[in-house]
């Protein structure tokens, strides 16, 4: 839950308290008209150490004042911070040795004081060790890959880093690298062999021998690691500092984050589904930046000059801006030069696929990513003439930055009206993999299905719970309703599912439990908390967990999630997933229930609906295959070591590929016949810019729904619901 209403008075008071806590000689004044808090801090040279100190102190102050569960900064906290950062610094345990860790260990109980004082000695040491280790590792992989591997030896490699320990010496570390590279070379040999087997009949197979295949595989691994290390060597100090600071903030909870300016832009895009820029997706290819996609309808697409696979060499702002060379620059840094405010111009120097170089000018504009928005279909139910409406909502998006921004609640309302006009007998809302979004929108959306009443309770750390109500007595849809969820339905998805389950308004269908994220975050801009220091800005933002939300029955969804009325097994059925598997999540708590009732639609005979579904699942070969595959995945997670003998590796790979292929092939058939767009949507898509791509994406969407056995069982549940009610 990334957005929440917050009155200006509370916002001002909170920021004021933060600044009052900011360590150092500070004199505070508040400019009420602009809600800007001004802090005067002793001036020093604009160096990275100064920025580090300012960031650390600001973040500590914000967390002390605002976080739902503030922490005591002591040796115990320091030790947890040390451990979490070390895990983030070298998660695969292929860079640091035990000797390196011993050097860092001297700071194990001192990091609380370091953060409070803004001291970055430990961080600087960690960066130095990782960078020197990366140079050593680069020498290792280049030396190892220069010679053929012996694939006849019977040795194994542990693929799960959590089960590995840090190498004692450089010699041991080099051996770790040898096994990693041998494993990756074997995997590429298997891919090459598979490619040769699947060559079309009549085609002349390329000349190949085991020695040649092995050599090509090693070269491919070498190129991959050269690319990885090229990007690694360009990592900026600020990126490494972000990792360090987030290891600190994640001790408070997994969703409290320090956001660099570029991260904040990505966060806004994720919430709103739109941004201001040129409308192109970029990726690193060696030292260059390639256009991987031109977004349909965006300014680059309208200009028709920038194309996929073009290389962007450099950029300049406006008509007179100086050129910035992108050679060797990482994508996230390139993006900061390419994105910009609507109406501004950016000039790009582009190398085309044919080798020519061209200057392209683009006026930035708002770019919308249609895949972020709600869409609907008509599905054929079980009985003749039983039309069912299907609504797919990938996120609870909300564009708070623009007056004409799109919001998920009114968009869903439009889809409901279109489906009602088609005289559907029931509606399915698919929230699978929906990670949440806007609290305001989920409250409004829940109100579409009841007359009025409480939807969710929200509580700050030291305040009484606030109840968020649907106050609109109108019921937009009063018919049978099924909500689909899975283990990755989180936050706002859980609010909607929980509210409609508590009201007895909808049948919830899906995995054993939803994700279990029952917390509310708000983003604060750090630049607004300190004046001056323009040479240090932008400092970034901090996203803080301010509140927990609770069901109207008083229980929290935190950690426990929402348990569906009808459980449909998935491939994660036997694996622990969700918030409970994160480091340092907030705990589950409970508060008093509030009074609630509704008469829009009352589910009757739910137990009979559940009994029928359970009986079908026990006899359904598709779901039985899913359970069997889930057991296999559970076993594979436990048995994560692989043999590096080529004969055994080939045998194991063949067995795994057969199991995977059998599983994939079991779900290729159309099981939901008649899945189709609403007529008004077809007309709209046919008249959109570049309707070929729009129609192609829609075709993939409809085909995916047609082959989805979870939707098939949901339609059967819907039929039982209609019949029983």
C-alpha positions in Angstrom: 0.0 0.0 0.0 2.1 2.8 -1.3 -0.2 5.8 -1.1 -2.4 7.1 1.7 -4.3 10.2 2.5 -2.4 12.4 4.9 -3.6 15.7 6.1 -1.3 18.7 5.6 -1.2 19.5 9.3 0.0 16.0 10.2 2.5 16.1 7.3 4.0 19.4 8.5 4.1 18.4 12.1 5.9 15.1 11.2 8.5 16.8 9.1 9.1 19.4 11.7 9.7 16.7 14.3 12.1 15.0 11.9 14.2 18.1 11.5 14.2 18.8 15.3 15.8 15.3 15.7 18.3 15.8 13.0 21.7 15.5 14.7 24.1 18.5 14.6 23.8 22.3 15.0 20.5 23.1 13.4 18.3 26.1 13.5 14.7 25.5 12.3 12.3 27.7 10.5 9.1 26.7 8.7 7.9 28.3 5.6 4.2 27.5 6.0 3.1 28.7 2.5 5.3 26.1 0.8 5.3 23.5 3.5 9.1 23.6 3.3 11.2 22.9 6.4 14.5 24.8 6.4 17.5 23.4 8.2 20.8 25.2 8.5 23.7 22.8 8.8 27.4 23.7 9.3 28.9 24.2 5.8 31.6 21.9 4.5 33.0 21.1 1.1 30.6 19.2 -1.1 32.2 15.8 -0.9 30.7 12.3 -0.9 31.4 11.9 2.8 29.3 15.0 3.5 26.4 13.7 1.4 26.7 10.3 3.2 26.5 11.9 6.6 23.5 14.1 5.6 21.6 11.1 4.2 22.3 8.9 7.1 21.2 11.5 9.7 18.1 12.4 7.7 17.0 8.8 7.3 17.5 8.0 11.0 15.4 11.1 12.0 12.6 10.2 9.6 12.4 6.6 10.8 12.6 7.6 14.5 9.7 10.0 14.1 7.4 8.3 11.6 7.9 4.6 11.3 5.2 2.3 12.7 7.6 0.3 14.8 10.8 2.4 15.5 13.9 0.6 16.6 16.3 1.0 19.5 19.8 1.7 18.0 22.0 -0.5 20.1 24.6 -3.3 19.6 21.9 -5.9 18.8 20.6 -3.6 16.1 24.1 -3.1 14.8 24.7 -6.8 14.5 21.5 -7.4 12.5 22.4 -4.5 10.2 25.9 -5.9 9.7 24.5 -9.4 8.9 21.9 -8.1 6.5 24.3 -5.8 4.7 26.9 -8.6 4.3 24.3 -10.8 2.8 23.3 -8.1 0.3 27.0 -7.2 -0.4 27.9 -10.6 -1.7 24.8 -12.8 -1.8 26.4 -15.5 -3.9 29.5 -15.7 -1.7 31.8 -15.6 -4.8 33.7 -12.4 -4.0 34.6 -12.1 -0.3 36.8 -14.5 1.6 36.7 -15.2 5.3 39.7 -13.0 5.6 37.7 -10.1 4.0 34.8 -10.8 6.3 37.2 -10.7 9.3 38.2 -7.2 8.4 34.6 -6.1 8.2 33.7 -8.0 11.4 35.6 -5.3 13.5 32.5 -3.1 12.8 29.9 -5.6 13.8 28.8 -3.8 16.9 29.7 -0.3 15.9 27.3 0.4 13.0 24.6 2.0 15.2 27.0 4.7 16.2 28.3 5.0 12.6 24.8 5.6 11.2 23.9 8.1 14.0 27.1 10.1 13.4 27.1 9.8 9.6 30.4 7.9 9.6 31.0 5.9 6.5 34.3 4.1 7.3 32.7 0.6 7.3 30.8 1.3 4.1 34.0 2.6 2.4 35.9 -0.5 3.6 33.2 -2.8 2.2 33.3 -1.1 -1.2 37.0 -1.3 -1.3 37.0 -5.0 -0.5 34.3 -5.8 -3.1 36.0 -3.8 -5.8 39.4 -5.4 -5.2 37.7 -8.8 -5.0 35.9 -8.2 -8.3 39.3 -7.5 -10.0 40.6 -10.8 -8.6 37.5 -12.6 -9.8 37.9 -11.1 -13.2 41.3 -12.6 -13.4 40.0 -16.0 -12.1 37.2 -16.4 -14.7 39.4 -15.3 -17.6 42.2 -17.7 -16.7 39.8 -20.6 -16.0 37.8 -20.1 -19.2 41.0 -20.1 -21.3 41.3 -23.9 -20.9 38.9 -26.8 -21.5 37.1 -28.3 -18.5 37.5 -31.9 -17.5 33.9 -33.1 -17.5 34.7 -36.7 -16.6 35.5 -35.9 -13.0 32.8 -36.8 -10.4 32.3 -33.6 -8.5 29.3 -31.5 -7.4 28.4 -27.8 -7.1 26.0 -26.3 -4.6 23.8 -23.9 -6.6 22.1 -22.4 -3.5 24.3 -19.6 -2.1 22.6 -19.8 1.3 24.0 -23.3 1.7 27.6 -22.2 0.8 30.1 -20.6 3.2 32.7 -17.9 2.4 35.9 -19.3 1.0 38.8 -19.4 3.5 41.5 -18.4 1.1 41.9 -16.9 -2.4 42.7 -20.4 -3.6 39.4 -21.7 -2.3 37.6 -18.8 -3.9 39.2 -19.5 -7.2 37.9 -23.1 -6.9 34.4 -21.7 -6.2 34.7 -19.8 -9.5 35.9 -22.8 -11.3 32.8 -24.8 -10.3 30.5 -21.9 -11.1 32.0 -21.5 -14.6 32.0 -25.3 -15.2 28.3 -25.4 -14.3 27.4 -22.6 -16.6 29.5 -24.0 -19.4 27.8 -27.4 -19.0 24.4 -25.7 -19.2 25.3 -24.0 -22.5 26.6 -27.3 -23.9 23.2 -28.8 -23.1 21.5 -25.9 -24.9 23.8 -26.3 -27.9 23.2 -30.1 -28.1 19.4 -29.5 -27.8 19.6 -27.0 -30.7 21.4 -29.5 -32.9 18.8 -32.1 -32.1 15.9 -29.8 -32.9 17.3 -28.6 -36.3 14.6 -28.9 -38.9 14.5 -32.0 -41.1 16.4 -31.4 -44.4 18.5 -28.5 -43.0 22.2 -28.9 -43.1 23.4 -29.2 -39.5 26.4 -27.0 -38.8 29.7 -28.8 -38.4 30.2 -29.7 -34.8 32.2 -31.9 -32.5 32.2 -32.2 -28.7 35.4 -30.2 -28.5 34.0 -27.4 -30.7 30.7 -27.3 -28.7 32.7 -27.1 -25.5 34.9 -24.3 -26.9 31.8 -22.3 -28.1 30.1 -22.8 -24.7 33.2 -21.4 -22.9 33.4 -18.4 -25.2 29.7 -17.7 -24.5 30.3 -17.8 -20.8 33.3 -15.6 -21.1 31.3 -13.0 -23.1 28.5 -13.1 -20.6 30.9 -12.5 -17.7 32.8 -9.8 -19.5 29.5 -8.0 -19.9 28.5 -8.5 -16.3 31.9 -7.3 -15.0 31.9 -4.4 -17.4 28.6 -3.2 -15.8 29.9 -4.0 -12.4 33.0 -1.9 -12.8 30.8 1.1 -13.7 28.7 0.9 -10.6 28.6 4.3 -9.0 29.3 4.9 -5.3 25.8 6.2 -4.9 24.4 2.8 -6.1 26.5 1.0 -3.5 25.4 3.5 -0.9 21.8 2.8 -1.7 22.4 -0.9 -1.0 24.0 0.0 2.3 21.2 2.4 3.4 18.5 -0.1 2.4 20.1 -2.8 4.5 19.6 -0.4 7.3 16.0 0.6 6.5 15.0 -3.0 5.9 15.7 -3.8 9.5 12.5 -1.7 10.2 10.5 -3.7 7.7 10.9 -5.0 4.1 9.0 -2.1 2.5 10.8 0.9 4.1 13.2 2.0 1.4 15.7 4.7 0.5 15.0 5.7 -3.1 17.5 7.3 -5.3 16.0 9.9 -7.7 15.9 7.3 -10.6 14.3 4.8 -8.2 11.6 7.3 -7.4 10.8 7.8 -11.0 10.4 4.0 -11.4 8.2 3.9 -8.3 6.0 6.6 -9.7 5.8 4.7 -13.0 4.8 1.5 -11.2 2.0 3.3 -9.3 0.6 5.4 -12.1 1.4 3.4 -15.2 2.7 6.5 -17.0 5.7 8.8 -17.1 7.0 11.8 -18.9 9.7 11.0 -21.5 10.3 9.8 -25.0 8.5 6.4 -24.8 11.4 3.9 -25.3 12.7 1.0 -23.3 16.5 0.9 -23.1 19.0 -1.8 -22.2 22.8 -2.1 -21.9 24.6 -4.0 -24.7 28.3 -4.0 -23.8 29.4 -0.3 -23.6 26.3 0.9 -25.5 22.7 1.6 -24.8 20.2 -0.1 -27.1 16.5 0.7 -27.8 14.8 -2.5 -26.9 11.2 -1.3 -27.5 9.5 1.9 -28.8 6.3 2.3 -26.8 3.2 2.5 -29.1 1.6 6.0 -28.9 4.6 7.7 -27.3 6.5 10.6 -28.7 9.4 8.5 -30.1 6.8 6.2 -31.9 5.0 9.3 -33.3 8.3 10.7 -34.7 9.0 7.4 -36.6 12.7 8.1 -36.5 13.9 6.1 -33.4 13.6 2.4 -34.0 14.1 -0.8 -32.0 17.8 -1.9 -32.0 19.1 1.6 -32.5 22.1 2.5 -30.3 21.8 5.8 -28.5 25.4 7.2 -28.4 24.8 10.5 -26.6 22.1 13.1 -25.8 21.8 16.9 -25.4 19.0 18.9 -23.8 17.1 21.5 -25.8 18.6 23.2 -28.8 21.8 24.4 -27.2 22.6 21.8 -24.5 26.0 20.1 -24.5 26.3 16.5 -25.6 26.6 13.8 -22.9 28.4 10.7 -24.2 26.7 7.4 -23.1 29.6 5.1 -23.9 30.2 2.9 -20.9 27.2 4.4 -19.0 24.7 2.2 -17.2 21.1 2.3 -18.3 19.8 3.8 -15.1 22.1 6.7 -15.6 21.3 7.1 -19.3 17.6 7.2 -18.4 18.1 10.3 -16.2 19.3 12.2 -19.4 16.6 10.8 -21.7 13.5 11.3 -19.4 12.3 14.7 -18.7 9.3 17.0 -18.4 6.5 17.1 -20.9 7.1 19.7 -23.7 10.9 19.7 -23.3 13.2 18.7 -26.1 16.0 16.1 -26.1 18.4 15.5 -29.0 19.8 12.0 -29.4 22.8 10.9 -31.5 21.8 7.5 -32.7 23.6 4.7 -34.6 21.2 2.9 -36.9 21.2 -0.8 -37.6 22.8 -0.1 -41.0 25.7 1.6 -39.4 24.8 5.2 -40.2 24.7 7.9 -37.5 21.7 10.3 -37.2 20.7 13.1 -34.9 17.0 12.8 -33.7 15.1 15.5 -31.9 12.1 14.4 -29.7 9.7 16.5 -27.7 8.9 14.6 -24.5 5.4 13.9 -23.6 3.3 11.7 -21.3 3.8 8.0 -22.0 1.2 5.5 -20.9 1.9 1.7 -20.5 -1.3 0.0 -21.4 -0.3 -3.3 -19.9 -0.6 -1.6 -16.4 -4.3 -0.9 -16.9 -7.5 -2.9 -16.3 -9.1 -4.9 -19.1 -12.1 -7.2 -19.4 -13.5 -10.0 -21.5 -16.6 -12.0 -21.9 -16.3 -15.7 -21.1 -18.8 -18.6 -21.7 -19.9 -20.1 -18.5 -20.8 -23.8 -17.8 -24.5 -23.6 -18.8 -25.8 -22.5 -22.2 -26.2 -18.7 -22.5 -24.3 -18.3 -19.2 -22.1 -15.3 -20.1 -19.6 -14.3 -17.4 -17.7 -11.1 -17.2 -13.9 -11.3 -16.6 -12.0 -8.3 -15.2 -8.2 -8.4 -15.1 -6.6 -5.8 -12.8 -2.7 -6.0 -12.7 -2.4 -3.3 -10.0 -4.3 -0.6 -8.1 -2.8 2.2 -10.1 -3.3 5.9 -9.4 -1.7 8.9 -11.0 -1.6 11.5 -8.3 0.8 13.8 -10.2 -1.6 14.9 -12.9 -5.2 16.3 -13.0 -6.0 14.0 -15.9 -4.2 11.0 -14.5 -5.7 7.5 -14.6 -7.1 5.8 -11.5 -8.0 2.2 -11.2 -11.3 2.6 -9.4 -13.1 4.7 -12.1 -11.5 2.5 -14.8 -12.9 -0.6 -13.2 -16.3 1.1 -12.8 -16.3 1.6 -16.6 -15.5 -2.1 -17.2 -18.3 -3.1 -14.9 -20.8 -1.0 -16.8 -19.6 -2.5 -20.1 -20.1 -6.0 -18.8 -23.5 -5.2 -17.3 -24.6 -3.9 -20.8 -23.6 -7.4 -22.1 -26.0 -8.9 -19.6 -23.4 -11.1 -17.8 -24.7 -13.6 -15.2 -21.7 -13.1 -12.9 -18.3 -11.3 -12.8 -14.9 -12.6 -12.0 -12.2 -10.1 -10.8 -8.6 -11.5 -11.3 -6.2 -10.1 -8.8 -3.5 -12.7 -9.2 0.0 -11.3 -9.0 -1.5 -7.9 -8.2 1.0 -6.3 -5.8 -1.3 -3.5 -4.6 -1.2 0.3 -5.0 -3.7 3.0 -4.1 -5.6 2.7 -0.8 -8.2 5.3 -2.0 -8.9 3.3 -5.1 -9.3 0.0 -3.3 -11.8 1.5 -0.8 -13.8 3.0 -3.7 -13.7 -0.2 -5.7 -14.9 -2.3 -2.7 -17.9 0.1 -2.5 -19.0 -0.9 -6.0 -20.4 -4.1 -4.6 -22.0 -3.1 -1.3 -24.5 -0.3 -0.4 -22.1 1.5 2.0 -20.1 0.6 5.0 -16.5 0.2 6.4 -13.9 -1.3 4.1 -10.7 -1.3 6.0 -9.2 -0.1 9.3 -5.9 1.8 9.3 -3.8 2.4 12.4 -0.7 4.5 13.1 1.7 3.5 15.8 0.3 5.7 18.5 -3.2 6.5 17.3 -6.6 5.0 17.4 -7.6 3.0 14.3 -9.2 5.0 11.5 -12.0 3.3 9.6 -12.1 3.9 5.8 -15.7 3.8 4.6 -17.5 3.5 1.4 -20.0 6.3 1.8 -21.7 5.9 -1.5 -25.0 4.0 -1.0 -25.2 3.1 -4.7 -24.3 -0.5 -5.7 -22.7 -0.6 -9.1 -22.9 -4.4 -9.4 -25.2 -6.6 -7.3 -24.7 -10.0 -8.9 -22.6 -13.1 -8.2 -18.9 -12.2 -7.7 -15.8 -14.3 -7.5 -12.3 -12.8 -6.7 -9.2 -14.7 -7.9 -6.0 -14.3 -5.9 -2.7 -16.2 -5.5 0.4 -16.1 -3.3 1.5 -12.8 -4.9 -1.7 -10.9 -4.5 -0.6 -8.3 -1.9 -1.6 -5.2 -0.1 -4.6 -3.5 -1.8 -5.5 -6.8 -3.4 -5.8 -8.3 0.1 -7.9 -5.4 1.3 -10.5 -6.0 -1.5 -10.5 -9.7 -1.0 -10.7 -9.5 2.8 -13.5 -6.9 2.8 -15.7 -8.8 0.3 -15.0 -12.0 2.1 -16.0 -10.5 5.5 -19.2 -9.1 4.0 -20.0 -12.5 2.5 -20.2 -10.6 -0.8 -17.8 -12.6 -2.9 -16.3 -16.1 -3.1 -12.5 -15.8 -2.8 -10.6 -18.4 -4.9 -6.9 -19.1 -5.2 -3.6 -20.2 -3.5 -3.4 -21.3 0.2 -3.0 -17.7 1.2 -2.3 -14.3 -0.3 1.0 -12.5 0.2 0.5 -11.1 3.7 1.5 -7.4 3.3 -0.7 -5.5 5.7 1.2 -2.2 5.8 0.8 1.3 4.4 3.7 3.4 3.1 4.2 7.0 2.2 7.1 8.6 0.3 8.9 11.7 1.6 11.3 13.8 -0.4 14.5 14.3 1.5 15.4 17.6 -0.3 12.5 19.3 1.4 13.9 18.5 4.8 17.1 20.5 4.3 17.8 23.8 2.6 20.9 24.8 0.9 23.4 22.2 -0.1 22.3 22.4 -3.7 25.6 20.7 -4.7 24.5 17.6 -2.7 21.0 17.4 -4.2 19.0 15.6 -5.3 19.3 13.5 -2.1 16.4 11.1 -3.0 13.3 10.0 -1.2 12.4 7.7 1.6 9.4 5.4 1.6 8.4 4.6 5.2 5.9 2.2 6.7 3.6 4.5 8.7 0.6 2.3 9.3 -0.9 -1.1 9.4 -4.3 -1.9 7.9 -6.8 -4.3 9.4 -9.8 -6.2 8.2 -13.2 -4.9 9.4 -13.4 -8.1 11.5 -10.3 -6.8 13.4 -7.7 -9.2 12.1 -4.6 -8.1 10.2 -3.6 -9.5 6.8 0.0 -8.9 7.9 2.0 -12.2 7.5 -1.2 -14.3 7.4 -2.7 -12.8 4.3 -6.2 -13.8 3.2 -7.2 -17.5 3.2 -9.4 -18.1 0.1 -12.8 -19.8 0.6 -11.7 -22.3 -2.1 -8.1 -23.2 -2.5 -6.7 -24.0 -5.9 -3.2 -25.5 -5.7 -0.3 -23.9 -7.6 3.3 -24.8 -8.1 4.2 -23.0 -4.9 1.8 -25.1 -2.9 4.5 -26.8 -0.8 6.9 -23.8 -0.6 6.9 -21.0 2.0 6.2 -17.8 0.2 5.0 -14.3 1.1 5.7 -11.6 3.6 6.6 -14.2 6.3 9.6 -15.2 4.3 11.0 -11.7 4.2 13.7 -10.4 6.6 12.3 -8.5 9.6 8.6 -8.2 8.6 6.2 -6.5 11.1 4.3 -9.0 13.2 0.6 -10.0 13.1 -1.7 -8.1 15.5 -5.4 -7.7 16.0 -7.7 -4.8 16.9 -11.5 -4.7 17.7 -13.9 -5.4 14.8 -16.2 -2.7 13.5 -19.9 -3.2 12.8 -20.7 -4.1 9.1 -23.4 -5.6 7.0 -24.7 -5.6 3.5 -27.8 -6.7 1.5 -26.6 -6.2 -2.1 -26.0 -9.9 -2.6 -25.8 -12.7 0.0 -23.9 -15.9 -0.7 -25.9 -18.9 0.2 -24.8 -22.5 0.5 -21.1 -21.6 0.3 -20.2 -25.0 1.9 -21.9 -26.8 -1.0 -20.1 -24.7 -3.6 -16.8 -25.5 -1.8 -17.7 -29.2 -1.6 -18.3 -29.4 -5.4 -15.1 -27.6 -6.2 -13.1 -29.9 -3.9 -14.6 -33.0 -5.6 -13.7 -31.7 -9.0 -10.1 -30.9 -8.1 -9.6 -34.4 -6.7 -10.5 -35.8 -10.1 -9.0 -33.0 -12.3 -5.8 -34.3 -14.1 -4.6 -30.8 -14.6 -4.7 -29.8 -10.9 -3.3 -33.2 -9.9 -0.4 -32.6 -12.2 0.1 -29.1 -10.6 0.3 -30.8 -7.2 2.7 -33.3 -8.4 4.9 -30.6 -10.0 4.7 -28.6 -6.7 6.1 -31.7 -4.9 8.9 -31.9 -7.4 9.8 -28.2 -7.0 9.8 -28.7 -3.2 12.3 -31.6 -3.5 14.5 -29.7 -6.0 14.7 -26.8 -3.6 16.0 -29.1 -0.9 18.4 -31.0 -3.3 20.1 -28.0 -4.9 23.6 -29.6 -5.5 24.3 -30.6 -9.1 26.8 -33.1 -10.5 29.4 -31.6 -12.9 30.2 -34.9 -14.6 28.9 -34.4 -18.2 27.2 -37.8 -18.4 25.4 -37.4 -15.2 24.6 -33.8 -15.9 23.2 -34.7 -19.3 21.1 -37.4 -17.7 19.8 -35.1 -14.9 19.1 -32.3 -17.5 17.2 -34.7 -19.7 15.0 -35.9 -16.8 14.3 -32.4 -15.7 13.5 -31.2 -19.2 11.1 -34.1 -19.7 9.3 -33.3 -16.5 9.1 -29.6 -17.4 8.0 -30.2 -21.0 5.3 -32.6 -19.8 4.1 -30.0 -17.4 4.1 -27.2 -20.0 2.4 -29.3 -22.6 -0.4 -30.3 -20.2 -1.7 -26.7 -20.3 -1.5 -25.8 -24.0 -5.1 -26.7 -24.9 -8.0 -24.2 -25.0 -10.1 -24.9 -21.9 -12.2 -21.7 -21.9 -13.9 -21.6 -25.3 -15.5 -18.4 -26.4 -13.3 -16.0 -24.6 -13.8 -12.7 -26.4 -13.5 -8.9 -26.2 -16.5 -6.6 -25.7 -17.5 -5.2 -29.0 -16.8 -1.6 -28.0 -13.2 -2.6 -27.1 -12.7 -4.2 -30.4 -13.6 -1.0 -32.2 -11.3 1.0 -29.9 -8.4 -1.3 -30.6 -8.9 -1.2 -34.3 -8.6 2.6 -34.3 -5.6 2.9 -31.9 -2.2 4.0 -33.2 -0.2 1.0 -34.6 -3.3 -1.2 -34.1 -1.2 -4.2 -35.3 0.8 -4.3 -32.1 -2.3 -3.5 -30.0 -4.3 -6.3 -31.6 -1.3 -8.7 -31.3 -1.0 -8.0 -27.5 -4.7 -8.5 -27.1 -4.6 -11.8 -29.0 -2.0 -13.0 -26.6 -4.1 -11.9 -23.6 -7.2 -13.7 -24.9 -5.3 -16.8 -25.7 -3.8 -16.9 -22.2 -7.2 -16.6 -20.7 -8.5 -19.3 -23.0 -5.9 -21.8 -21.8 -6.0 -21.0 -18.1 -7.3 -23.9 -16.0 -7.6 -21.7 -12.9 -10.2 -19.6 -14.8 -11.9 -22.8 -16.0 -12.4 -23.9 -12.4 -13.4 -20.4 -11.4 -16.1 -20.5 -14.1 -17.4 -23.8 -12.6 -17.4 -22.2 -9.2 -19.3 -19.3 -10.6 -21.9 -21.7 -12.1 -22.4 -23.4 -8.8 -22.7 -20.0 -7.1 -25.4 -18.9 -9.5 -27.2 -22.3 -9.2 -27.1 -22.3 -5.4 -28.2 -18.7 -5.0 
